[in-house]
Amino acid sequence: MSLRSLSVALLAALATLAPPAFAQFAAFVLPARFELKAKPGQKISEVMEIGNDGATPQEYRLRTADWTLRPDGAVDFTADTLTAGSCRPWVAIERHTLKLGGQSKRRYRFEVQVPADAKPALCRFAILIEASDSQNSVTPGGSITMPIQGRIGIIVYVRVGDIVPELKLERLELLQVNGRPTPVAWIRNTGLAHGRPEGTIAGTDAKGKSMDFTVSPLPILPGELRPIPMWPPDEANGKPPELAFPIKLKGTVEWEGGKQPIDTTLGAR
């Protein structure tokens, strides 16, 4: 999957799907992300909807996990051990297995009990929905057994106390992304909460072609310096445009509590 696809897919969730030769993993979950606030000592309760889009019953395993975000926007989950500073001990989930009939859905609850002595910080974790241990394969006929592979990770952020992101755009440069030179904004977060940049940047390439670049709304976690691609619109055939450099960029990158103007030329020799 390309960096571009991963960036978009992260806003909803990370789903690791099986190749076509594998049995179908047909779960869906709404919403795909929770962004919550809580005070020390407060218990918050939320509900998601889990469904089975398949025609046959499926059983799922549910568990919490810690997660990290790679530079390319992909997510790595850690479920079997607690990472340093994990807030997963605060989390209670309704049940660890769930069986759903074909074309059915149900509500599923989880709670976060913030300790009374919790310091202002960002609590983040994921709830994983996977094929259960008791249903990790099917036998469609004869002696052939086909494994079921799949996972959906629902990302949960809980801001404990009055915390905010503090973002700063440090520099702009061209980087090779998916084998193509792409404008990238390096943004640092010195705050205690995660932040998301947004914006549309007007661009004009060396041949006079005008286009609007979209700032990727990847999350920037506390303490991170993250490269944020700015994507040009695809051509009518669905492929990225061929850009002639240098390219002029002008606009504003915005985020919660701040913004920064851009007026620069990238790719000049």
MOFEN-V266356 format. One record per residue. N is the residue number from 1. RES is the residue in one letter. PHI is phi in radians with two decimals (999 if undefined). OMEGA is omega in whole degrees, 0 to 359 (NA if undefined). Layout:
[[N,RES,PHI,OMEGA] [N,RES,PHI,OMEGA]]
//
This chain:
[[1,M,999,183] [2,S,-1.32,175] [3,L,-1.01,180] [4,R,-1.09,180] [5,S,-1.11,181] [6,L,-1.15,180] [7,S,-1.08,180] [8,V,-1.20,184] [9,A,-1.12,182] [10,L,-1.16,180] [11,L,-1.05,180] [12,A,-1.64,179] [13,A,-3.12,173] [14,L,-1.85,177] [15,A,-2.09,177] [16,T,-1.71,187] [17,L,-1.74,181] [18,A,-1.34,172] [19,P,-1.19,187] [20,P,-0.97,183] [21,A,-1.30,184] [22,F,-1.70,177] [23,A,-1.09,188] [24,Q,-1.32,169] [25,F,-1.80,194] [26,A,-1.98,180] [27,A,-1.32,168] [28,F,-2.44,184] [29,V,-2.42,175] [30,L,-2.34,352] [31,P,-1.30,183] [32,A,-1.56,182] [33,R,-2.74,175] [34,F,-2.09,175] [35,E,-2.17,192] [36,L,-2.09,175] [37,K,-2.29,179] [38,A,-2.67,175] [39,K,-1.84,175] [40,P,-0.95,181] [41,G,1.51,183] [42,Q,-1.58,172] [43,K,-1.86,177] [44,I,-2.06,182] [45,S,-2.20,180] [46,E,-2.34,182] [47,V,-2.26,171] [48,M,-2.06,178] [49,E,-1.97,179] [50,I,-1.95,182] [51,G,-2.32,176] [52,N,-2.05,180] [53,D,-1.44,182] [54,G,-1.38,182] [55,A,-1.52,183] [56,T,-2.03,179] [57,P,-1.05,176] [58,Q,-2.40,177] [59,E,-1.97,183] [60,Y,-2.10,171] [61,R,-1.79,179] [62,L,-2.14,178] [63,R,-2.78,177] [64,T,-1.59,179] [65,A,-2.68,166] [66,D,-1.49,181] [67,W,-2.62,174] [68,T,-2.26,183] [69,L,-1.94,178] [70,R,-1.28,177] [71,P,-1.01,182] [72,D,-1.50,177] [73,G,1.69,178] [74,A,-1.33,183] [75,V,-1.95,172] [76,D,-1.93,180] [77,F,-1.76,173] [78,T,-2.21,186] [79,A,-1.89,188] [80,D,-1.45,178] [81,T,-2.33,176] [82,L,-1.52,175] [83,T,-1.46,181] [84,A,-1.04,179] [85,G,1.34,182] [86,S,-1.08,175] [87,C,-1.81,180] [88,R,-1.04,175] [89,P,-1.06,177] [90,W,-1.40,193] [91,V,-1.74,173] [92,A,-2.16,178] [93,I,-1.93,188] [94,E,-1.04,179] [95,R,-2.79,183] [96,H,-1.75,174] [97,T,-2.34,182] [98,L,-2.60,177] [99,K,-1.94,181] [100,L,-2.18,174] [101,G,-1.22,178] [102,G,-1.07,178] [103,Q,0.99,179] [104,S,-2.30,180] [105,K,-2.69,176] [106,R,-2.73,179] [107,R,-1.45,183] [108,Y,-2.40,189] [109,R,-1.91,170] [110,F,-2.46,182] [111,E,-2.27,174] [112,V,-2.22,177] [113,Q,-1.77,181] [114,V,-1.39,179] [115,P,-1.05,181] [116,A,-1.11,182] [117,D,-1.73,180] [118,A,-1.13,178] [119,K,-1.51,176] [120,P,-0.97,183] [121,A,-2.98,176] [122,L,-1.70,171] [123,C,-1.64,179] [124,R,-2.44,179] [125,F,-2.74,177] [126,A,-2.27,169] [127,I,-1.93,183] [128,L,-1.65,173] [129,I,-2.03,186] [130,E,-2.33,170] [131,A,-1.08,186] [132,S,-1.24,179] [133,D,-1.06,182] [134,S,-1.44,180] [135,Q,-2.42,178] [136,N,-1.71,174] [137,S,-2.75,176] [138,V,-2.31,177] [139,T,-2.06,184] [140,P,-1.24,180] [141,G,3.00,179] [142,G,1.09,181] [143,S,-1.85,182] [144,I,-1.47,177] [145,T,-1.95,181] [146,M,-1.96,180] [147,P,-1.27,172] [148,I,-1.70,178] [149,Q,-2.19,176] [150,G,2.99,179] [151,R,-2.77,169] [152,I,-2.11,178] [153,G,-1.99,179] [154,I,-1.63,184] [155,I,-1.49,180] [156,V,-2.18,172] [157,Y,-1.97,173] [158,V,-2.26,175] [159,R,-1.47,180] [160,V,-1.67,183] [161,G,1.45,183] [162,D,-1.55,180] [163,I,-1.95,181] [164,V,-2.47,172] [165,P,-1.35,173] [166,E,-2.29,186] [167,L,-1.73,175] [168,K,-2.49,176] [169,L,-1.39,186] [170,E,-1.56,180] [171,R,-2.88,175] [172,L,-2.12,177] [173,E,-2.77,173] [174,L,-1.62,176] [175,L,-2.23,175] [176,Q,-1.35,178] [177,V,-2.17,185] [178,N,1.00,178] [179,G,1.39,181] [180,R,-2.21,175] [181,P,-1.15,186] [182,T,-2.37,175] [183,P,-1.09,181] [184,V,-2.31,175] [185,A,-1.80,175] [186,W,-1.57,185] [187,I,-2.13,180] [188,R,-1.84,178] [189,N,-2.04,178] [190,T,-1.77,179] [191,G,-1.52,181] [192,L,-1.77,178] [193,A,-1.98,177] [194,H,-1.32,178] [195,G,-2.32,179] [196,R,-2.30,175] [197,P,-1.35,175] [198,E,-2.71,178] [199,G,2.52,175] [200,T,-2.15,185] [201,I,-1.92,179] [202,A,-1.31,180] [203,G,-2.26,175] [204,T,-2.38,183] [205,D,-1.56,187] [206,A,-1.15,178] [207,K,-1.65,179] [208,G,1.48,180] [209,K,-1.36,181] [210,S,-1.75,178] [211,M,-2.83,178] [212,D,-1.82,177] [213,F,-1.64,180] [214,T,-1.75,178] [215,V,-1.28,181] [216,S,-1.16,183] [217,P,-1.50,177] [218,L,-1.12,176] [219,P,-1.22,175] [220,I,-2.00,186] [221,L,-1.37,179] [222,P,-0.94,179] [223,G,1.47,184] [224,E,-1.58,163] [225,L,-2.00,190] [226,R,-2.15,173] [227,P,-1.34,182] [228,I,-1.99,179] [229,P,-1.18,172] [230,M,-2.07,191] [231,W,-1.60,170] [232,P,-1.35,178] [233,P,-1.21,177] [234,D,-1.20,174] [235,E,-1.26,180] [236,A,-1.07,179] [237,N,-1.50,178] [238,G,1.50,180] [239,K,-1.69,177] [240,P,-1.10,181] [241,P,-1.28,173] [242,E,-1.53,184] [243,L,-1.67,175] [244,A,-1.80,183] [245,F,-1.76,10] [246,P,-1.32,180] [247,I,-2.20,180] [248,K,-1.63,180] [249,L,-2.21,178] [250,K,-2.59,180] [251,G,2.88,183] [252,T,-2.39,172] [253,V,-1.64,184] [254,E,-2.04,175] [255,W,-2.75,180] [256,E,-0.99,177] [257,G,1.51,181] [258,G,-3.00,177] [259,K,-2.82,180] [260,Q,-2.58,180] [261,P,-1.32,176] [262,I,-2.16,174] [263,D,-2.68,189] [264,T,-2.64,175] [265,T,-2.17,180] [266,L,-2.00,177] [267,G,1.61,178] [268,A,-1.25,180] [269,R,-1.49,NA]]
//
